[in-house]
Amino acid sequence: MKILLVEDELKVNRFIKKGLEENGFFVEVAFDGLSGVRMACTGLYDLILLDIVLPKVSGLEVCQQIREAYQSVPILMLTALGTTEDKIRGLDTGADDYLTKPFHFEELLARIRALSRRNNLESDSVVELQVDDLIINLDSKEVARGPKGITLTLREFQLLELLARNKGRVLSRVVIAEKIWDQSFDSGSNVIDVYINYLRKKIDSGHDKKLLHTVVGMGYVLRE
């Protein structure tokens, strides 16, 4: 499980990161709101831990921008602002849960596990993904663009599903390697480019409107 921690207090940041990594999580950190937005919108995270009082951009603004760019990622706010009004404001901005500092680390782990279970249930309930006229059935593993069925290999289907679940978001080759090939990215390998080309030929060939795009120097995106 990959977590983004946006927390400007160095000691708190290190404490949470160390504890989460000891419990098997992969954690990346940001120390201000601007970096938090940038990382959240370019990386692929399973959950975001977000402080409210941040330099440059407030946590509430960060949460709002993340929600505008990427609807489904769970956001757990961590803050010393513990009044009912503060909690309501955070939840209204798009946070899924709210934990007031100071807190017991075991409670943080419990909240993370609860959000993870809820998000997995919501993901599992999705039967069909659609990008323009491209339909992906997650139960039958059938893919069609318009009336025409498309035959994909297992790896091609996994890659297409990842892109479709994140439609409109540019996914880097590093993120794709971690999610699909479950390995550290070898910058000298062209396996991802090869599979992207396979996929592009199958879903875009013969169509005037192209869905799979390369963003030079950044990665790949599936968009309408």
Rosetta constraint file for C-alpha pairs under 8 A:
AtomPair CA 1 CA 24 HARMONIC 7.94 0.50
AtomPair CA 1 CA 25 HARMONIC 5.41 0.50
AtomPair CA 1 CA 26 HARMONIC 6.11 0.50
AtomPair CA 1 CA 45 HARMONIC 7.84 0.50
AtomPair CA 1 CA 46 HARMONIC 6.02 0.50
AtomPair CA 1 CA 47 HARMONIC 7.96 0.50
AtomPair CA 2 CA 25 HARMONIC 6.25 0.50
AtomPair CA 2 CA 26 HARMONIC 4.79 0.50
AtomPair CA 2 CA 27 HARMONIC 5.94 0.50
AtomPair CA 2 CA 28 HARMONIC 7.82 0.50
AtomPair CA 2 CA 44 HARMONIC 7.79 0.50
AtomPair CA 2 CA 45 HARMONIC 5.19 0.50
AtomPair CA 2 CA 46 HARMONIC 5.32 0.50
AtomPair CA 2 CA 47 HARMONIC 6.83 0.50
AtomPair CA 3 CA 25 HARMONIC 7.09 0.50
AtomPair CA 3 CA 26 HARMONIC 6.13 0.50
AtomPair CA 3 CA 27 HARMONIC 4.87 0.50
AtomPair CA 3 CA 28 HARMONIC 6.38 0.50
AtomPair CA 3 CA 45 HARMONIC 5.60 0.50
AtomPair CA 3 CA 46 HARMONIC 5.94 0.50
AtomPair CA 3 CA 47 HARMONIC 5.02 0.50
AtomPair CA 3 CA 48 HARMONIC 5.66 0.50
AtomPair CA 3 CA 49 HARMONIC 7.30 0.50
AtomPair CA 4 CA 27 HARMONIC 5.90 0.50
AtomPair CA 4 CA 28 HARMONIC 5.04 0.50
AtomPair CA 4 CA 29 HARMONIC 5.75 0.50
AtomPair CA 4 CA 30 HARMONIC 7.57 0.50
AtomPair CA 4 CA 40 HARMONIC 7.28 0.50
AtomPair CA 4 CA 45 HARMONIC 6.43 0.50
AtomPair CA 4 CA 47 HARMONIC 6.53 0.50
AtomPair CA 4 CA 48 HARMONIC 4.76 0.50
AtomPair CA 4 CA 49 HARMONIC 6.14 0.50
AtomPair CA 5 CA 13 HARMONIC 7.49 0.50
AtomPair CA 5 CA 17 HARMONIC 7.61 0.50
AtomPair CA 5 CA 27 HARMONIC 6.91 0.50
AtomPair CA 5 CA 28 HARMONIC 6.20 0.50
AtomPair CA 5 CA 29 HARMONIC 4.72 0.50
AtomPair CA 5 CA 30 HARMONIC 6.24 0.50
AtomPair CA 5 CA 48 HARMONIC 6.03 0.50
AtomPair CA 5 CA 49 HARMONIC 4.76 0.50
AtomPair CA 5 CA 50 HARMONIC 6.21 0.50
AtomPair CA 6 CA 13 HARMONIC 7.97 0.50
AtomPair CA 6 CA 29 HARMONIC 5.84 0.50
AtomPair CA 6 CA 30 HARMONIC 4.72 0.50
AtomPair CA 6 CA 31 HARMONIC 5.82 0.50
AtomPair CA 6 CA 32 HARMONIC 6.73 0.50
AtomPair CA 6 CA 33 HARMONIC 7.19 0.50
AtomPair CA 6 CA 36 HARMONIC 5.78 0.50
AtomPair CA 6 CA 48 HARMONIC 7.61 0.50
AtomPair CA 6 CA 49 HARMONIC 6.07 0.50
AtomPair CA 6 CA 50 HARMONIC 4.89 0.50
AtomPair CA 6 CA 51 HARMONIC 6.12 0.50
AtomPair CA 7 CA 12 HARMONIC 7.41 0.50
AtomPair CA 7 CA 13 HARMONIC 5.68 0.50
AtomPair CA 7 CA 29 HARMONIC 7.52 0.50
AtomPair CA 7 CA 30 HARMONIC 6.44 0.50
AtomPair CA 7 CA 31 HARMONIC 5.24 0.50
AtomPair CA 7 CA 32 HARMONIC 6.88 0.50
AtomPair CA 7 CA 50 HARMONIC 6.49 0.50
AtomPair CA 7 CA 51 HARMONIC 5.40 0.50
AtomPair CA 7 CA 54 HARMONIC 7.15 0.50
AtomPair CA 8 CA 13 HARMONIC 6.97 0.50
AtomPair CA 8 CA 30 HARMONIC 7.42 0.50
AtomPair CA 8 CA 31 HARMONIC 4.23 0.50
AtomPair CA 8 CA 32 HARMONIC 5.81 0.50
AtomPair CA 8 CA 51 HARMONIC 7.84 0.50
AtomPair CA 8 CA 54 HARMONIC 6.16 0.50
AtomPair CA 8 CA 55 HARMONIC 7.39 0.50
AtomPair CA 9 CA 13 HARMONIC 5.93 0.50
AtomPair CA 9 CA 31 HARMONIC 7.50 0.50
AtomPair CA 10 CA 14 HARMONIC 6.13 0.50
AtomPair CA 10 CA 31 HARMONIC 7.92 0.50
AtomPair CA 11 CA 15 HARMONIC 6.05 0.50
AtomPair CA 12 CA 16 HARMONIC 6.12 0.50
AtomPair CA 13 CA 17 HARMONIC 6.07 0.50
AtomPair CA 13 CA 29 HARMONIC 7.66 0.50
AtomPair CA 14 CA 18 HARMONIC 5.92 0.50
AtomPair CA 15 CA 19 HARMONIC 6.16 0.50
AtomPair CA 16 CA 20 HARMONIC 6.07 0.50
AtomPair CA 16 CA 105 HARMONIC 8.00 0.50
AtomPair CA 17 CA 21 HARMONIC 6.10 0.50
AtomPair CA 17 CA 27 HARMONIC 6.22 0.50
AtomPair CA 17 CA 29 HARMONIC 7.89 0.50
AtomPair CA 18 CA 22 HARMONIC 6.18 0.50
AtomPair CA 19 CA 23 HARMONIC 6.48 0.50
AtomPair CA 19 CA 105 HARMONIC 7.84 0.50
AtomPair CA 20 CA 24 HARMONIC 6.56 0.50
AtomPair CA 20 CA 25 HARMONIC 5.42 0.50
AtomPair CA 20 CA 26 HARMONIC 7.58 0.50
AtomPair CA 20 CA 27 HARMONIC 7.27 0.50
AtomPair CA 20 CA 109 HARMONIC 7.97 0.50
AtomPair CA 21 CA 25 HARMONIC 4.82 0.50
AtomPair CA 21 CA 26 HARMONIC 5.99 0.50
AtomPair CA 21 CA 27 HARMONIC 6.72 0.50
AtomPair CA 30 CA 35 HARMONIC 5.77 0.50
AtomPair CA 30 CA 36 HARMONIC 5.39 0.50
AtomPair CA 30 CA 39 HARMONIC 7.84 0.50
AtomPair CA 31 CA 35 HARMONIC 7.07 0.50
AtomPair CA 31 CA 36 HARMONIC 7.42 0.50
AtomPair CA 31 CA 54 HARMONIC 7.75 0.50
AtomPair CA 31 CA 55 HARMONIC 7.99 0.50
AtomPair CA 32 CA 36 HARMONIC 6.20 0.50
AtomPair CA 32 CA 54 HARMONIC 5.50 0.50
AtomPair CA 32 CA 55 HARMONIC 5.12 0.50
AtomPair CA 32 CA 56 HARMONIC 6.30 0.50
AtomPair CA 32 CA 57 HARMONIC 7.00 0.50
AtomPair CA 33 CA 37 HARMONIC 6.21 0.50
AtomPair CA 33 CA 54 HARMONIC 5.70 0.50
AtomPair CA 33 CA 55 HARMONIC 6.12 0.50
AtomPair CA 33 CA 56 HARMONIC 5.81 0.50
AtomPair CA 33 CA 57 HARMONIC 4.40 0.50
AtomPair CA 33 CA 58 HARMONIC 5.89 0.50
AtomPair CA 33 CA 59 HARMONIC 6.27 0.50
AtomPair CA 33 CA 62 HARMONIC 6.03 0.50
AtomPair CA 34 CA 38 HARMONIC 6.35 0.50
AtomPair CA 34 CA 56 HARMONIC 6.09 0.50
AtomPair CA 34 CA 57 HARMONIC 5.63 0.50
AtomPair CA 34 CA 62 HARMONIC 7.62 0.50
AtomPair CA 35 CA 39 HARMONIC 6.05 0.50
AtomPair CA 36 CA 40 HARMONIC 5.95 0.50
AtomPair CA 36 CA 62 HARMONIC 7.05 0.50
AtomPair CA 37 CA 41 HARMONIC 6.08 0.50
AtomPair CA 37 CA 62 HARMONIC 5.70 0.50
AtomPair CA 37 CA 65 HARMONIC 6.99 0.50
AtomPair CA 37 CA 66 HARMONIC 6.50 0.50
AtomPair CA 38 CA 42 HARMONIC 6.24 0.50
AtomPair CA 39 CA 43 HARMONIC 5.56 0.50
AtomPair CA 40 CA 44 HARMONIC 7.18 0.50
AtomPair CA 40 CA 45 HARMONIC 7.15 0.50
AtomPair CA 40 CA 48 HARMONIC 7.91 0.50
AtomPair CA 40 CA 66 HARMONIC 6.73 0.50
AtomPair CA 41 CA 66 HARMONIC 6.69 0.50
AtomPair CA 41 CA 69 HARMONIC 6.67 0.50
AtomPair CA 41 CA 70 HARMONIC 7.21 0.50
AtomPair CA 41 CA 169 HARMONIC 7.45 0.50
AtomPair CA 42 CA 169 HARMONIC 7.35 0.50
AtomPair CA 42 CA 170 HARMONIC 6.60 0.50
AtomPair CA 42 CA 171 HARMONIC 6.82 0.50
AtomPair CA 42 CA 172 HARMONIC 7.72 0.50
AtomPair CA 43 CA 171 HARMONIC 7.09 0.50
AtomPair CA 43 CA 172 HARMONIC 7.64 0.50
AtomPair CA 43 CA 175 HARMONIC 6.95 0.50
AtomPair CA 44 CA 171 HARMONIC 7.56 0.50
AtomPair CA 44 CA 175 HARMONIC 6.57 0.50
AtomPair CA 45 CA 73 HARMONIC 7.15 0.50
AtomPair CA 46 CA 73 HARMONIC 6.16 0.50
AtomPair CA 46 CA 74 HARMONIC 7.10 0.50
AtomPair CA 46 CA 116 HARMONIC 7.72 0.50
AtomPair CA 47 CA 73 HARMONIC 5.82 0.50
AtomPair CA 47 CA 74 HARMONIC 5.00 0.50
AtomPair CA 47 CA 75 HARMONIC 6.02 0.50
AtomPair CA 47 CA 76 HARMONIC 7.69 0.50
AtomPair CA 47 CA 112 HARMONIC 7.89 0.50
AtomPair CA 47 CA 116 HARMONIC 7.63 0.50
AtomPair CA 48 CA 73 HARMONIC 7.30 0.50
AtomPair CA 48 CA 74 HARMONIC 6.31 0.50
AtomPair CA 48 CA 75 HARMONIC 4.80 0.50
AtomPair CA 48 CA 76 HARMONIC 6.20 0.50
AtomPair CA 49 CA 75 HARMONIC 6.04 0.50
AtomPair CA 49 CA 76 HARMONIC 4.96 0.50
AtomPair CA 49 CA 77 HARMONIC 5.82 0.50
AtomPair CA 49 CA 78 HARMONIC 6.69 0.50
AtomPair CA 50 CA 59 HARMONIC 6.41 0.50
AtomPair CA 50 CA 63 HARMONIC 7.91 0.50
AtomPair CA 50 CA 75 HARMONIC 6.97 0.50
AtomPair CA 50 CA 76 HARMONIC 6.15 0.50
AtomPair CA 50 CA 77 HARMONIC 4.69 0.50
AtomPair CA 50 CA 78 HARMONIC 5.73 0.50
AtomPair CA 51 CA 59 HARMONIC 5.70 0.50
AtomPair CA 51 CA 77 HARMONIC 5.64 0.50
AtomPair CA 51 CA 78 HARMONIC 4.76 0.50
AtomPair CA 51 CA 79 HARMONIC 5.32 0.50
AtomPair CA 52 CA 58 HARMONIC 5.94 0.50
AtomPair CA 52 CA 59 HARMONIC 3.88 0.50
AtomPair CA 52 CA 60 HARMONIC 6.00 0.50
AtomPair CA 52 CA 77 HARMONIC 6.92 0.50
AtomPair CA 52 CA 78 HARMONIC 6.96 0.50
AtomPair CA 52 CA 79 HARMONIC 5.80 0.50
AtomPair CA 52 CA 81 HARMONIC 7.97 0.50
AtomPair CA 53 CA 58 HARMONIC 5.73 0.50
AtomPair CA 53 CA 59 HARMONIC 6.01 0.50
AtomPair CA 53 CA 79 HARMONIC 7.34 0.50
AtomPair CA 54 CA 58 HARMONIC 5.02 0.50
AtomPair CA 54 CA 59 HARMONIC 6.02 0.50
AtomPair CA 57 CA 61 HARMONIC 6.40 0.50
AtomPair CA 57 CA 62 HARMONIC 6.63 0.50
AtomPair CA 58 CA 62 HARMONIC 6.22 0.50
AtomPair CA 59 CA 63 HARMONIC 6.04 0.50
AtomPair CA 60 CA 64 HARMONIC 6.26 0.50
AtomPair CA 60 CA 90 HARMONIC 6.29 0.50
AtomPair CA 60 CA 93 HARMONIC 6.35 0.50
AtomPair CA 61 CA 65 HARMONIC 6.17 0.50
AtomPair CA 61 CA 93 HARMONIC 7.98 0.50
AtomPair CA 62 CA 66 HARMONIC 6.13 0.50
AtomPair CA 63 CA 67 HARMONIC 6.18 0.50
AtomPair CA 63 CA 75 HARMONIC 7.65 0.50
AtomPair CA 63 CA 93 HARMONIC 6.41 0.50
AtomPair CA 63 CA 94 HARMONIC 6.28 0.50
AtomPair CA 63 CA 95 HARMONIC 6.75 0.50
AtomPair CA 64 CA 68 HARMONIC 6.30 0.50
AtomPair CA 64 CA 93 HARMONIC 5.57 0.50
AtomPair CA 64 CA 94 HARMONIC 6.37 0.50
AtomPair CA 65 CA 69 HARMONIC 6.31 0.50
AtomPair CA 66 CA 70 HARMONIC 5.68 0.50
AtomPair CA 66 CA 71 HARMONIC 7.34 0.50
AtomPair CA 67 CA 71 HARMONIC 4.83 0.50
AtomPair CA 67 CA 72 HARMONIC 7.77 0.50
AtomPair CA 67 CA 94 HARMONIC 6.51 0.50
AtomPair CA 69 CA 169 HARMONIC 7.84 0.50
AtomPair CA 70 CA 166 HARMONIC 7.74 0.50
AtomPair CA 70 CA 169 HARMONIC 7.91 0.50
AtomPair CA 72 CA 119 HARMONIC 7.88 0.50
AtomPair CA 73 CA 119 HARMONIC 7.90 0.50
AtomPair CA 74 CA 95 HARMONIC 7.35 0.50
AtomPair CA 74 CA 96 HARMONIC 6.01 0.50
AtomPair CA 74 CA 115 HARMONIC 6.56 0.50
AtomPair CA 74 CA 116 HARMONIC 7.72 0.50
AtomPair CA 74 CA 119 HARMONIC 7.11 0.50
AtomPair CA 75 CA 94 HARMONIC 7.73 0.50
AtomPair CA 75 CA 95 HARMONIC 5.03 0.50
AtomPair CA 75 CA 96 HARMONIC 5.35 0.50
AtomPair CA 75 CA 97 HARMONIC 6.78 0.50
AtomPair CA 76 CA 95 HARMONIC 6.09 0.50
AtomPair CA 76 CA 96 HARMONIC 5.90 0.50
AtomPair CA 76 CA 97 HARMONIC 4.85 0.50
AtomPair CA 76 CA 98 HARMONIC 5.65 0.50
AtomPair CA 76 CA 99 HARMONIC 7.25 0.50
AtomPair CA 76 CA 112 HARMONIC 7.86 0.50
AtomPair CA 77 CA 90 HARMONIC 7.46 0.50
AtomPair CA 77 CA 95 HARMONIC 6.60 0.50
AtomPair CA 77 CA 96 HARMONIC 8.00 0.50
AtomPair CA 77 CA 97 HARMONIC 6.31 0.50
AtomPair CA 77 CA 98 HARMONIC 4.76 0.50
AtomPair CA 77 CA 99 HARMONIC 6.08 0.50
AtomPair CA 78 CA 98 HARMONIC 6.27 0.50
AtomPair CA 78 CA 99 HARMONIC 5.06 0.50
AtomPair CA 78 CA 100 HARMONIC 5.88 0.50
AtomPair CA 78 CA 101 HARMONIC 6.64 0.50
AtomPair CA 79 CA 98 HARMONIC 7.96 0.50
AtomPair CA 79 CA 99 HARMONIC 6.69 0.50
AtomPair CA 79 CA 100 HARMONIC 5.19 0.50
AtomPair CA 79 CA 101 HARMONIC 5.48 0.50
AtomPair CA 80 CA 100 HARMONIC 5.50 0.50
AtomPair CA 80 CA 101 HARMONIC 4.73 0.50
AtomPair CA 80 CA 102 HARMONIC 7.16 0.50
AtomPair CA 81 CA 86 HARMONIC 6.18 0.50
AtomPair CA 81 CA 87 HARMONIC 7.96 0.50
AtomPair CA 81 CA 100 HARMONIC 6.85 0.50
AtomPair CA 81 CA 101 HARMONIC 7.91 0.50
AtomPair CA 82 CA 86 HARMONIC 6.20 0.50
AtomPair CA 82 CA 87 HARMONIC 6.67 0.50
AtomPair CA 82 CA 100 HARMONIC 5.61 0.50
AtomPair CA 82 CA 101 HARMONIC 7.89 0.50
AtomPair CA 83 CA 87 HARMONIC 6.42 0.50
AtomPair CA 84 CA 88 HARMONIC 6.15 0.50
AtomPair CA 85 CA 89 HARMONIC 6.08 0.50
AtomPair CA 86 CA 90 HARMONIC 6.21 0.50
AtomPair CA 87 CA 91 HARMONIC 6.15 0.50
AtomPair CA 87 CA 98 HARMONIC 6.64 0.50
AtomPair CA 88 CA 92 HARMONIC 5.90 0.50
AtomPair CA 89 CA 93 HARMONIC 6.22 0.50
AtomPair CA 90 CA 94 HARMONIC 6.77 0.50
AtomPair CA 90 CA 95 HARMONIC 5.87 0.50
AtomPair CA 90 CA 98 HARMONIC 7.62 0.50
AtomPair CA 91 CA 95 HARMONIC 4.64 0.50
AtomPair CA 91 CA 96 HARMONIC 6.40 0.50
AtomPair CA 91 CA 97 HARMONIC 7.02 0.50
AtomPair CA 91 CA 98 HARMONIC 7.61 0.50
AtomPair CA 96 CA 115 HARMONIC 7.81 0.50
AtomPair CA 97 CA 111 HARMONIC 7.88 0.50
AtomPair CA 99 CA 103 HARMONIC 7.33 0.50
AtomPair CA 99 CA 108 HARMONIC 7.59 0.50
AtomPair CA 103 CA 107 HARMONIC 6.96 0.50
AtomPair CA 103 CA 108 HARMONIC 7.35 0.50
AtomPair CA 104 CA 108 HARMONIC 6.76 0.50
AtomPair CA 105 CA 109 HARMONIC 6.40 0.50
AtomPair CA 106 CA 110 HARMONIC 6.21 0.50
AtomPair CA 107 CA 111 HARMONIC 6.18 0.50
AtomPair CA 108 CA 112 HARMONIC 6.20 0.50
AtomPair CA 109 CA 113 HARMONIC 6.15 0.50
AtomPair CA 110 CA 114 HARMONIC 6.16 0.50
AtomPair CA 111 CA 115 HARMONIC 6.21 0.50
AtomPair CA 112 CA 116 HARMONIC 6.06 0.50
AtomPair CA 113 CA 117 HARMONIC 6.14 0.50
AtomPair CA 114 CA 118 HARMONIC 6.21 0.50
AtomPair CA 115 CA 119 HARMONIC 6.03 0.50
AtomPair CA 116 CA 120 HARMONIC 6.10 0.50
AtomPair CA 117 CA 121 HARMONIC 6.19 0.50
AtomPair CA 118 CA 122 HARMONIC 6.29 0.50
AtomPair CA 119 CA 123 HARMONIC 6.10 0.50
AtomPair CA 120 CA 124 HARMONIC 5.97 0.50
AtomPair CA 121 CA 125 HARMONIC 6.21 0.50
AtomPair CA 122 CA 126 HARMONIC 6.88 0.50
AtomPair CA 126 CA 138 HARMONIC 7.68 0.50
AtomPair CA 127 CA 137 HARMONIC 5.99 0.50
AtomPair CA 127 CA 138 HARMONIC 5.27 0.50
AtomPair CA 127 CA 139 HARMONIC 6.10 0.50
AtomPair CA 128 CA 135 HARMONIC 6.96 0.50
AtomPair CA 128 CA 136 HARMONIC 5.56 0.50
AtomPair CA 128 CA 137 HARMONIC 4.56 0.50
AtomPair CA 128 CA 138 HARMONIC 5.77 0.50
AtomPair CA 128 CA 139 HARMONIC 7.93 0.50
AtomPair CA 129 CA 135 HARMONIC 5.95 0.50
AtomPair CA 129 CA 136 HARMONIC 5.05 0.50
AtomPair CA 129 CA 137 HARMONIC 6.57 0.50
AtomPair CA 129 CA 138 HARMONIC 7.57 0.50
AtomPair CA 129 CA 161 HARMONIC 7.94 0.50
AtomPair CA 129 CA 164 HARMONIC 6.68 0.50
AtomPair CA 129 CA 165 HARMONIC 7.23 0.50
AtomPair CA 130 CA 134 HARMONIC 5.60 0.50
AtomPair CA 130 CA 135 HARMONIC 4.69 0.50
AtomPair CA 130 CA 136 HARMONIC 6.24 0.50
AtomPair CA 130 CA 164 HARMONIC 7.28 0.50
AtomPair CA 131 CA 135 HARMONIC 6.77 0.50
AtomPair CA 131 CA 164 HARMONIC 6.79 0.50
AtomPair CA 131 CA 167 HARMONIC 7.31 0.50
AtomPair CA 131 CA 211 HARMONIC 7.88 0.50
AtomPair CA 131 CA 222 HARMONIC 7.68 0.50
AtomPair CA 131 CA 223 HARMONIC 6.64 0.50
AtomPair CA 131 CA 224 HARMONIC 5.93 0.50
AtomPair CA 132 CA 223 HARMONIC 7.89 0.50
AtomPair CA 132 CA 224 HARMONIC 5.26 0.50
AtomPair CA 133 CA 145 HARMONIC 5.49 0.50
AtomPair CA 133 CA 146 HARMONIC 5.38 0.50
AtomPair CA 134 CA 143 HARMONIC 7.38 0.50
AtomPair CA 134 CA 144 HARMONIC 5.83 0.50
AtomPair CA 134 CA 145 HARMONIC 4.28 0.50
AtomPair CA 134 CA 146 HARMONIC 6.52 0.50
AtomPair CA 134 CA 203 HARMONIC 7.89 0.50
AtomPair CA 135 CA 143 HARMONIC 5.72 0.50
AtomPair CA 135 CA 144 HARMONIC 5.31 0.50
AtomPair CA 135 CA 145 HARMONIC 6.18 0.50
AtomPair CA 135 CA 146 HARMONIC 7.86 0.50
AtomPair CA 136 CA 141 HARMONIC 7.05 0.50
AtomPair CA 136 CA 142 HARMONIC 6.11 0.50
AtomPair CA 136 CA 143 HARMONIC 4.66 0.50
AtomPair CA 136 CA 144 HARMONIC 6.75 0.50
AtomPair CA 136 CA 161 HARMONIC 7.53 0.50
AtomPair CA 137 CA 141 HARMONIC 5.31 0.50
AtomPair CA 137 CA 142 HARMONIC 5.27 0.50
AtomPair CA 137 CA 143 HARMONIC 6.31 0.50
AtomPair CA 138 CA 142 HARMONIC 7.33 0.50
AtomPair CA 141 CA 157 HARMONIC 7.69 0.50
AtomPair CA 142 CA 149 HARMONIC 7.54 0.50
AtomPair CA 142 CA 150 HARMONIC 7.47 0.50
AtomPair CA 142 CA 151 HARMONIC 7.63 0.50
AtomPair CA 143 CA 149 HARMONIC 5.91 0.50
AtomPair CA 143 CA 150 HARMONIC 5.31 0.50
AtomPair CA 143 CA 151 HARMONIC 7.02 0.50
AtomPair CA 143 CA 152 HARMONIC 7.86 0.50
AtomPair CA 144 CA 148 HARMONIC 5.44 0.50
AtomPair CA 144 CA 149 HARMONIC 4.14 0.50
AtomPair CA 144 CA 150 HARMONIC 5.30 0.50
AtomPair CA 145 CA 149 HARMONIC 6.46 0.50
AtomPair CA 145 CA 150 HARMONIC 7.25 0.50
AtomPair CA 145 CA 203 HARMONIC 6.94 0.50
AtomPair CA 150 CA 202 HARMONIC 6.79 0.50
AtomPair CA 150 CA 203 HARMONIC 7.27 0.50
AtomPair CA 152 CA 156 HARMONIC 5.64 0.50
AtomPair CA 152 CA 157 HARMONIC 5.75 0.50
AtomPair CA 153 CA 157 HARMONIC 6.12 0.50
AtomPair CA 154 CA 158 HARMONIC 6.24 0.50
AtomPair CA 155 CA 159 HARMONIC 6.16 0.50
AtomPair CA 155 CA 180 HARMONIC 7.60 0.50
AtomPair CA 156 CA 160 HARMONIC 6.11 0.50
AtomPair CA 156 CA 195 HARMONIC 6.72 0.50
AtomPair CA 156 CA 198 HARMONIC 7.74 0.50
AtomPair CA 156 CA 199 HARMONIC 6.38 0.50
AtomPair CA 157 CA 161 HARMONIC 6.04 0.50
AtomPair CA 158 CA 162 HARMONIC 6.21 0.50
AtomPair CA 158 CA 180 HARMONIC 6.74 0.50
AtomPair CA 159 CA 163 HARMONIC 6.33 0.50
AtomPair CA 159 CA 176 HARMONIC 7.71 0.50
AtomPair CA 159 CA 180 HARMONIC 6.61 0.50
AtomPair CA 160 CA 164 HARMONIC 6.00 0.50
AtomPair CA 160 CA 199 HARMONIC 7.51 0.50
AtomPair CA 161 CA 165 HARMONIC 6.00 0.50
AtomPair CA 162 CA 166 HARMONIC 6.44 0.50
AtomPair CA 163 CA 167 HARMONIC 5.81 0.50
AtomPair CA 163 CA 171 HARMONIC 7.61 0.50
AtomPair CA 163 CA 221 HARMONIC 6.51 0.50
AtomPair CA 163 CA 222 HARMONIC 5.73 0.50
AtomPair CA 164 CA 222 HARMONIC 6.30 0.50
AtomPair CA 166 CA 222 HARMONIC 7.72 0.50
AtomPair CA 167 CA 221 HARMONIC 6.66 0.50
AtomPair CA 167 CA 222 HARMONIC 5.11 0.50
AtomPair CA 167 CA 223 HARMONIC 5.40 0.50
AtomPair CA 168 CA 221 HARMONIC 6.09 0.50
AtomPair CA 168 CA 222 HARMONIC 5.95 0.50
AtomPair CA 168 CA 223 HARMONIC 4.87 0.50
AtomPair CA 168 CA 224 HARMONIC 7.76 0.50
AtomPair CA 169 CA 221 HARMONIC 5.80 0.50
AtomPair CA 169 CA 222 HARMONIC 7.48 0.50
AtomPair CA 170 CA 215 HARMONIC 7.37 0.50
AtomPair CA 170 CA 218 HARMONIC 7.12 0.50
AtomPair CA 170 CA 219 HARMONIC 5.84 0.50
AtomPair CA 170 CA 220 HARMONIC 5.29 0.50
AtomPair CA 170 CA 221 HARMONIC 4.63 0.50
AtomPair CA 170 CA 222 HARMONIC 7.94 0.50
AtomPair CA 171 CA 175 HARMONIC 6.26 0.50
AtomPair CA 171 CA 176 HARMONIC 6.69 0.50
AtomPair CA 171 CA 218 HARMONIC 7.49 0.50
AtomPair CA 171 CA 219 HARMONIC 5.30 0.50
AtomPair CA 171 CA 220 HARMONIC 5.38 0.50
AtomPair CA 171 CA 221 HARMONIC 6.26 0.50
AtomPair CA 172 CA 176 HARMONIC 6.36 0.50
AtomPair CA 172 CA 218 HARMONIC 5.67 0.50
AtomPair CA 172 CA 219 HARMONIC 4.14 0.50
AtomPair CA 172 CA 220 HARMONIC 6.49 0.50
AtomPair CA 173 CA 177 HARMONIC 6.04 0.50
AtomPair CA 173 CA 185 HARMONIC 7.70 0.50
AtomPair CA 173 CA 192 HARMONIC 6.91 0.50
AtomPair CA 173 CA 218 HARMONIC 7.93 0.50
AtomPair CA 173 CA 219 HARMONIC 5.76 0.50
AtomPair CA 173 CA 220 HARMONIC 7.72 0.50
AtomPair CA 174 CA 178 HARMONIC 6.28 0.50
AtomPair CA 174 CA 184 HARMONIC 7.63 0.50
AtomPair CA 174 CA 185 HARMONIC 5.50 0.50
AtomPair CA 175 CA 179 HARMONIC 6.16 0.50
AtomPair CA 176 CA 180 HARMONIC 5.74 0.50
AtomPair CA 176 CA 181 HARMONIC 7.46 0.50
AtomPair CA 176 CA 192 HARMONIC 7.75 0.50
AtomPair CA 177 CA 181 HARMONIC 4.97 0.50
AtomPair CA 177 CA 182 HARMONIC 6.19 0.50
AtomPair CA 177 CA 183 HARMONIC 6.15 0.50
AtomPair CA 177 CA 184 HARMONIC 6.95 0.50
AtomPair CA 177 CA 185 HARMONIC 5.83 0.50
AtomPair CA 177 CA 192 HARMONIC 7.39 0.50
AtomPair CA 178 CA 182 HARMONIC 4.41 0.50
AtomPair CA 178 CA 183 HARMONIC 5.19 0.50
AtomPair CA 178 CA 184 HARMONIC 6.33 0.50
AtomPair CA 178 CA 185 HARMONIC 7.13 0.50
AtomPair CA 190 CA 194 HARMONIC 6.23 0.50
AtomPair CA 191 CA 195 HARMONIC 6.33 0.50
AtomPair CA 192 CA 196 HARMONIC 6.08 0.50
AtomPair CA 193 CA 197 HARMONIC 6.20 0.50
AtomPair CA 194 CA 198 HARMONIC 6.33 0.50
AtomPair CA 195 CA 199 HARMONIC 6.10 0.50
AtomPair CA 196 CA 200 HARMONIC 5.98 0.50
AtomPair CA 197 CA 201 HARMONIC 6.19 0.50
AtomPair CA 198 CA 202 HARMONIC 6.48 0.50
AtomPair CA 199 CA 203 HARMONIC 6.17 0.50
AtomPair CA 200 CA 204 HARMONIC 5.39 0.50
AtomPair CA 200 CA 205 HARMONIC 7.01 0.50
AtomPair CA 200 CA 212 HARMONIC 6.18 0.50
AtomPair CA 201 CA 205 HARMONIC 4.94 0.50
AtomPair CA 203 CA 211 HARMONIC 7.82 0.50
AtomPair CA 204 CA 208 HARMONIC 7.94 0.50
AtomPair CA 204 CA 209 HARMONIC 7.49 0.50
AtomPair CA 204 CA 210 HARMONIC 5.47 0.50
AtomPair CA 204 CA 211 HARMONIC 6.61 0.50
AtomPair CA 204 CA 212 HARMONIC 7.29 0.50
AtomPair CA 211 CA 222 HARMONIC 5.46 0.50
AtomPair CA 211 CA 223 HARMONIC 5.38 0.50
AtomPair CA 211 CA 224 HARMONIC 5.91 0.50
AtomPair CA 212 CA 220 HARMONIC 7.27 0.50
AtomPair CA 212 CA 221 HARMONIC 5.96 0.50
AtomPair CA 212 CA 222 HARMONIC 4.64 0.50
AtomPair CA 212 CA 223 HARMONIC 6.73 0.50
AtomPair CA 213 CA 220 HARMONIC 5.75 0.50
AtomPair CA 213 CA 221 HARMONIC 5.37 0.50
AtomPair CA 213 CA 222 HARMONIC 6.30 0.50
AtomPair CA 213 CA 223 HARMONIC 7.75 0.50
AtomPair CA 214 CA 219 HARMONIC 6.06 0.50
AtomPair CA 214 CA 220 HARMONIC 4.66 0.50
AtomPair CA 214 CA 221 HARMONIC 6.57 0.50
AtomPair CA 215 CA 219 HARMONIC 5.31 0.50
AtomPair CA 215 CA 220 HARMONIC 5.75 0.50
AtomPair CA 215 CA 221 HARMONIC 7.38 0.50
